[in-house]
Amino acid sequence: MKFALIKERKNPPDRRVVLSPEACQKVISKFPDAEILVEPSNIRVFKDEHYIKLGLDVQEDISDADVMLGVKEVPVDALIPNKKYFFFSHTIKKQLYNRKLLQAMLTKNIDFYDHETIVNSEGFRLIGFGYYAGLVGAYNGFRALGLRDDLFELPKVETLANLDAVKLELDKIEIPKMNILLSGTGKVARGAKEILDHLKIKEVNDALYLTSNFNEPVYCIVDVMEYNKRMDGQVGNKYEFYKDPSGYESNFMPYAKQTDMFITGHFYGTGAPYLFTREDAKHPDFKINLIADISCDIDGPIASTLRASTIAHPFYGYDPKTEKEVAFNAPGAITVMAVDNLPCELPDNASRGFGYMFLEHVIPAFFNGDKDGVLERAKITENGKLTERFAYLQDYVEGK
């Protein structure tokens, strides 16, 4: 089986890669029948020379590889027909801007596997960059705080070598007294929590958070059953909620009245209640003034997230009164950080972590007959058609 690490061609450039040079070496060592080609790239975080040094073939022509491994969307004209491709396509939620990409993969008879659809038998994702998004997103939230309130200046993560360097910068600052809310309990929240803990901010439970005044910075983690409740007053169940959230409504306002900074690490599913609406943000008791929206669902559960921001310009403001975008430090505005490609700022650590997961969960499936069904569950297209699992995308493909 011959794999190829493809050059990232999407703009703005993404320096991440599925497998680091060392991960490639481990693949070949563990699976002698595996071969890996590396398409040359002048933007990848690991230089071509690093791969060559470890005995990898770096060559322009990768057309004889069986499986193409990338991170971001591949331009339609760069897709090689009759191959297997792995990358984040941003199509499984029927995103209109990538419809042509999915159509092209069907036309070109490509077997396509989305990194986002690589799940275990219970439907939980096996690989992803969420942890790194959490790390960078939380850091960026504090960077926004420092700039807005003239407290301190943190450098951009993209200017720092790695996570260790990020943490060294955090050691130089002091967080003022404030209440911080973190939503979610998955990989994104784990990354954000690591930043909060590194800053030695005290964690408190939600009962204490909602009823107490603190003389120091504190944070509270809330999961879906804390900020959602059943409409009929019965006790909620998060697995029931994930399956069908229609019988639930938001219970977020009690937290909004106690929170200065909100870091989002939650997953937002179709049909779930908004955490807070534009009307909620106008309430005189609504206290949140800074949101690091790592989840970044546009016009979704976080009313102030009007658009995704960029690594170059990560912050903007939301005026609750006018419901319009303003400067991030405008008086009365909610400061918003809504970068949608946060792990790009930490390409070395993110690539190494992603490669470890890919080596553990995906590569073995090519050599053990896919005994755990990882590839079968992840496959979106095959033989020019959508697979049964993703047949719901047919109307999207047809433009209906």
Secondary structure, DSSP 8 states (H G I E B T S, - for coil): -EEEE-----SS-----SS-HHHHHHHHHH-TT-EEEE---SSSSS-HHHHHHTT-EE-S--TT-SEEE-SS---GGG--TT-EEEE--S-TT--GGGHHHHHHHHHTT-EEEEGGG-B-TTS-B---SHHHHHHHHHHHHHHHHHHHTTS-----GGGSSSHHHHHHHHTT----S-EEEEE-SSHHHHHHHHHHHHTT-EE--HHHHHH---SS-EEEEE-HHHHEEETTSS---HHHHHH-GGGEEE--HHHHTT-SEEEE-----TT---SB-HHHHTSTT----EEEESS--TTSSBTT--S-B-SSS-EEEEETTTTEEE-TT-TT-EEEE-BS-GGGGSHHHHHHHHHHHHHHHTGGGGTTTSTT-HHHHHEEEETTEE-GGGGGGHHHHTT-
